[in-house]
Amino acid sequence: MNTATASSTLGYLGWPGIVRLGLVQTALGAIVVLTTTVINRVMVVELALPALLPGLLVGIHFGVQFTRPRMGHGSDRGGRRTPWIIGGVAVLATGSVLAALGTATIPDSAALGIGLALLGFVLVGLGVAAAGTSLLVLLATTVAPRYRGSAATTVWIMMIAGFIATTIVAGAQLDPYSHARLVIVTAVVSMVALLVATLAVSGIERRYAHTAALASSEASGTLPDEQHGQAPARFSEALASVWAEPAARRFCVFVFVSMLAYSAQDLVLEPFAGAVHGFTVGQSTQLSGTHHQGVLFGLLLVALATARFARRDPSRQWLRGVTDALGSLRFWTLFGCSLSAIALGLLGTAAFVPELAPLTALVLLLGLGNGLFAAGAIGSMMALVGQGGHRREGVRMGLWGAAQAIAFGLAGLGATAVVDLARYATGDVRQAYALVFVAQMGLFLVAALLARGVYRPARAETRQPFDHRRAALELNA
């Protein structure tokens, strides 16, 4: 490798910096998981409220994330992501505490409690939109291009680790349950997460300011001084230019459908465990942690497989087909969607035949399939965000984030509505939950069909030869 190539790789964010940004994602996940799972369970089971109420609240939290492209444009225009990240986490933490306070207030004053919870969920959505969008753009523009997929997977793994740690620790602290415990646990988790996120992100953007411009120039095939230095002044112009990019548009559709499938069980899994299988609040909270453990294992499996099999071994040409598949993000995405569909079919069956398999094992299997699928989506997202018009990274990431958020909101609202309507129509809670799982299974199969086209570029990219010297320069800079 010549001197010019070596020097161009210097200045990229190394693994210590990637792990620091991963801590921000861990903090985000720790706060969100309490708001969207524990509070949902308490409203449905302990307070005996219709499942549609937390479904609407979570739907609103996702609905306000429609602002993601606008927030991404704001960070593009300002040229700085750190204030959006820290400010977003602060808003998120405030909203989480308000949501817990509102839930605790409902038994005494339903109107006041629901009002506080509504405000809290709105703030949670705005905080996630601001912090999450800018965090991923900062990661994509400071990490060497060939390592963006691995870096994003690492950060996602750290978010899942935050889910797991929070659900396990919080689950233990919530038994025996009381509203006061819910508020205290939520406040402590939120304060610790805000402190961790602030310390983790401080100073990174300032140190790697030039790297962002270099990364964008490599993605677009131009020199940094050939690019326009400013994003479009009008948000509508920036959004229209991104939507005109075929790759960005196709990926947006895939994200919407796949995330609709991925998240449909979020608001029904814990109530399902309590109503059908007799789990306590603490047990169902820990069940959510089991699901995230499966996701974590799936992410690790794909990361290891793609790193191992992306490089061809000339002495084993007879295994080319197998190794190409195992090194392909497209293969793992299709396999993950299929495995998720199988697990959901088993969960639906287990509603009527509890002895089919332990609920914990089925949830772990679902998490594994979800993790395999998510790894492919993450890798492609990080590869595509820098392609296209310069200074549009925030809008591009925001567009995909908005598609994901809208899908999450519709999935939560739709799943809880189906549970309430089916339970009212049939009087059998088992049929209600089984119907949701079957619908989710069908969505995963549709997502698998869409993935066949979306991931073809990612598959070709994994076949590039591995340069150990370049890797050392990029990751140890």
N, C-alpha and C positions, 0 to 999 in steps of 0.2 A: 504494500500500500504506500503511495507516495506521500510526501510531506503535506501537500495541499489537502489531500483527503483526510489525513490524520488531524490536521488542525481544524478542519471543518466539523469534526465530531466532538472536539473539545468544547466544553461549556454547556453540554446537555446535562439535564438533571440525572444524577446517579441514584442508586438504590436507596441510600439514606434519605435523600430528598423525596423519593417516591413513597417511602414508608411514612414520612412526615405528612404528606398529603393524604395518605391512607388513613391516618389518625383523624383527619377532619371528616372523612366519610364514615369512620367508626362512630364519631360523635353524632353525626346526623342520624345514623341508623339507630343508635341507642335511644335518642329522644323519640323518633318516629314510631318505633316498635311498641312503646308503651301506649302511645296515643291511639294507634290504629288497631291494636289487638286487645290489650287489657281493658281499656275503657269500653270498647265494643262489647266484650264479654260481660262486664259489670252491668251495663245498661240492659242487656237482653235477659240475663239470668238472675242476677241479684235484685235488680230494680223491676224486673218483669215488664219492660217496655217493649213495644213492637220492634222487631229487628230492622224495620225500615228507618227508624230514627237514627241510630248510629250509621246506617247505610247512607242516609242523606247527609249527615255531618261529614263523613269521610268523603262522600261524593263532592261536597262543597270544597273540602280541603284539596282535592284533586282538580276541581273546576277552576279555582283561582290560579292554578299553575298554568293556565292558558296564557298567563303573562310571561312565561319563560322566554319566548322569542324577544319580547320587548325588553326584558331585563338583560338578555344576552346582547341586544343591540346597544343598550346603555353602557355595558362594560366594553364593547367594541369601540364606541365613541370616546369613552374616557381613557381607554388604553390601560386600565388597571382592573384586576380581578379581586385583589385582596380585600378592599373595603366591602365589596358585594358579598364575599364569603363570610367575613366576620359579622357584618351587619345581619346577614341572613340567618346565621346560627343564633344570634341574639333574639331575633324576632321569633324564630322557631322555638327556642327555650321558653320564652314568655307565653307563647300560644299553648304549649304543652301543659304548663302549670295552670293556665286559665281553664283549659278543657277538664283537667282533673278537679279543680275547684267547682266548676259547673256541675260535673257529675255528682260530687258530694253534696251539692246544694239541692238537687232535684227532689229528694224525699221531703224537704221542708217547703220548698217553693219551686214548683215545676217550671213556671215561666222564667224566673230568674236563673235557675240552673241551666235550662236549655239555652237561654240567651248568652250566658257566660261560655257555655260549651261551644256555641256557634261562633262567637268571637274568637275563641281559642283555636278552633279548627281553621278559620280563615287565616289567622296569623301563622299557623303551622304551614299551611299551603304556600303563603307568600315567602316564608323563610326558606323552605325547601327549594322553591323556584329560584330565589336569588343566590343562595349558597351553592346548591347542587350544580346549576348550569355553569357558573363561573369556575367552580372547582374542576370540572371535567375539561373545560377549555384550557385552563391553566396547565393541567396535566398533559393534554394533547399537544400543547405548543412549547413545552419545555423538555419533553422526553424525545430521545432519538427516534426517528420514524419507525425503524424495524422493531423497536421495543415498546411501541405504544400499546399493542394488544396485551403483552405480558404485564406492562405497568398497570393498565386498566383492570386486568384480572386480579392483580395483587391488591389494588385499592378496593375492588369489589369484595374480595375475600376478607379484607379487614372490616368492611362494613358488615358482612355476615357474622364475623367474629363479634362485632359489637352487638348484633342482634342476639347471638347465643349467650354472651356473657350477661347482657341485661335481662333477658328472659329468665335465665337460671337464677341470678342473684335476686332480681325483683320478685320472681315467683316464690322464692324462699321467704322473702320479707313480707309478702302479702298474706301469708297464712299464719294465724287465722285472720280472715279479711275484715277490714273496717274501712269506712270512707276516709278517716283520718290517715290511716296507713297509706292509702292510695295517693293522697295529696303529698305526704311527706316523701314517699319514695320517688314520685315524679319530680318534685322540686330538687331533690338531691341529685338525681341522675341528670337533670337539665343543667344545673350549675356546674357540675363536674365536666359535662360534655362541652359547655361553652368555654371553660378554661382550657381544656385540652385542645380544642379547635383553634383558639386564638394563639396559643403558644406554638402549635404545629405549623401554621401557615405564615407566621410572621417572618419577614425577611426573604422568603423564597423568590417572590416575584421581582423584587428589586435586584437581586443577584443575577437572575436569569432573564433580564429584560431583552437583551440582544438575541437570546436563543429563540424567543418566540417569533421574531422577524425572520430568522434563518430557517426555522421549521416551516413557516408559511411559504417561503420562497422555494424550498425544496419540493413541497407538495404541488405548487402551481407551475414549477419548471421555469421560474424567472429568477433574476437576481434581486436582492432586497431593494436596491435603488431603482429597479424598474417598476416596482409596485406602487400603487397609489397609497399614500400614507394615511388617508382618512377613510373611515367608513361612510356610507351615504348618510347625509344629514337626516333624511326622512326614513322612519322605520318601514313605511310601506314599500319604499323602493328597495331596501335591503331584503325584506321578506320576499318580494316578487322575484328578485334576482336569484335567491336561493331556491325558491320553488320551481324556477325554470330549469334547474339542474336535474337531469333525468335520474342520476344516481341518488341524489338527496331525496327526490320525490318517491322513488321506489322503496327506498329504505324507510321512509316515513310510513308508508302503507303497511309494510311488514311489521314495523314496531307497534303500530296500533293493534293489528290483529293478534300478534303474539303476546303482547302485554295484556290484552283482554283475556286471553286464555290463562296466562301466568298468574293473574291476580284475583281471579273470580272466587277462589276459596278463602281469601284472606279474612273476610268478615263472617264466614260461616263455619270455618274449621273449629274454632274454640267453642262456639255455641253448640255445634254438632257433637263435640266431645262431651260437653256437659249434659245436653238434653238426651242424647241417644246412648252414650256409653258411661254416663254417671261420673265424669271427671270433676274434681273440685276446681276452684279458681286457680290455685297454685299449680295443680296438675295440668290443666289446660294451657296455662302460660308456659310451662315447661315443654308441653307438646309442640308449641310454636317454636321453641328452641330446637327441638328434634328436627323439625322441618328445615330449619336453617343449617343444622349440622349436615343434612343431606345435600343441601345446596353447596355448602362449603366443600364437601368431598367431591362433588361433581366439577366444580371450578378447578380444584387442584388436579383432578384426573386429566382434564383437557389440557391444562397448562403443561403437565408433564408429558403427555402423549404428543402434543404438537411440537414440543422442544426436542423430543427423542426421535420422532419419525419424520420430521420435516426434511432432514438431511438424508439423501439416498446413499446407500452402501453398495458400491459396485459389485461386491462379492456376493450379494444376495438379490440379484436381479429377478429371480423367480418369485420373490416376495414383493415386487414393486406394487402390485395392486393393493395388497394388504397395507403396506407401509404408507402408500399415498393416501389411503382412506383414513388411517389412524392419525396422520399428520394434517388432515384437512379440517378446518373449522366447519365447512359445509356438512361433512359427515357427522360430526358430533352434534351439530344443531338438529339435523334430521333425526338422529338417534335420541337426542334429548326430548324432542317433541313427541316422538313415538312412545318412549318410556313414560313420560308424564301422562300421556293418554291412557296407557295401560294401568298406571297407578290410580288414576281417577276412576276408571271403570271398576277397579277392585274396591275403592272406597265407597262407591255407590252400592255395590253388592253387600259390603259389610254393614250398611245401614239396616239390612234385613237379616243378614247372617253374621252376627258379631263374632261367632267362633271361626269364621273364615280365616282370619289372621289377626294378630294383635294390632290394634289401631296404631300404636307407636311404630311398628314395622312398616305399615302402609304409608304413613306420613313420611318416614325416612326415605322410602322408595320414591315418593313424589318429589321430595326435596332433591334427590340425586338427579332425577330427570330434569327438573327445573334448572339445576346447576349446569348440567351439560349444555342445555339450550342457551342459558344466559352467557356462557363463555363465548359462544360463537357470535352472539349479538354484540357483546362488548368489543370483541376484536374488530369487527367490521365497523362499528361506530367510531372507534378511535382512528381507524385508517381513513375513513371517509370525511371526517370533520375538517381536515386541512385541505381537502380537494375542492377546487372551485374558486370563486372570487376571493381576493384577499380582504382581510378585515371583515369577514362574514362568519368567522368561526363561532362567535357567540350566538348569532341568529340561527346558524345551522344546528348547533347543539340544542338551542332553545326550541327549535321546531320539532326535533325528535323527542325532546323532553316533554313538550306539550302534547304530542301524540301519545306518549306513554302515560302522562297524567290523565288525559281525557279517557283513555282506555281503562285505567285503574278506577277512575270515578264511576264510569258506566258499569264496570264489572261489579264493583261493590254495591252500587244502587240496584242493579239488575238482580244480583244474587240474593240480596236481602228481600227484595220485592217478591221474587219467585218463592222464597221460603215462606213468607207471610201468606201469599195468595194460595199456594199449594196446600199449606196447612189449614187455611180457612176452607178450601174447597173439599179436601179429603178428610180432614181431621186426623191425619197421620203424619207426624213430624218426620218419620223416616222417608216417606215418599218425597217430601219437600226437599230434604237435603240431597237425596239420591238424584233428583231431577237437575239440581245445580251441577253436581259432579258429572253427569252425563253430557250436559250442554258444554261444560268446560272441556271435556274430552274431545268433542267435535271441533271446537275452536283450535285445539292443539293440532289436530289433523290438517285443518285448513292452513295453519301457520307453517306446517311442514311442507306443504305444496308451494307456498310462496317462497320459502327459504331456498328452494332448488335454484331459483334464478338470482336471488339476492347475493348469495355467498360464492358465486363462481369466481369473482375477482379475488376474494380472500383465499380461495383454494390455490390459485396460481401463485399467490404471493408466498405461500408457505414452502414452495419448492426452491426458493433461492438458496444458493450455497451459504453455509455458515462461516463467517470470517471471525475467528477467535481473536485476532489482534484488534480488529475494529470493535468487537464487543468489549474488550478490556478498556479501550480508549473511551468508548461511549459511557460505560457504566461506572468507571472509576475516576471520571473527570472531576 
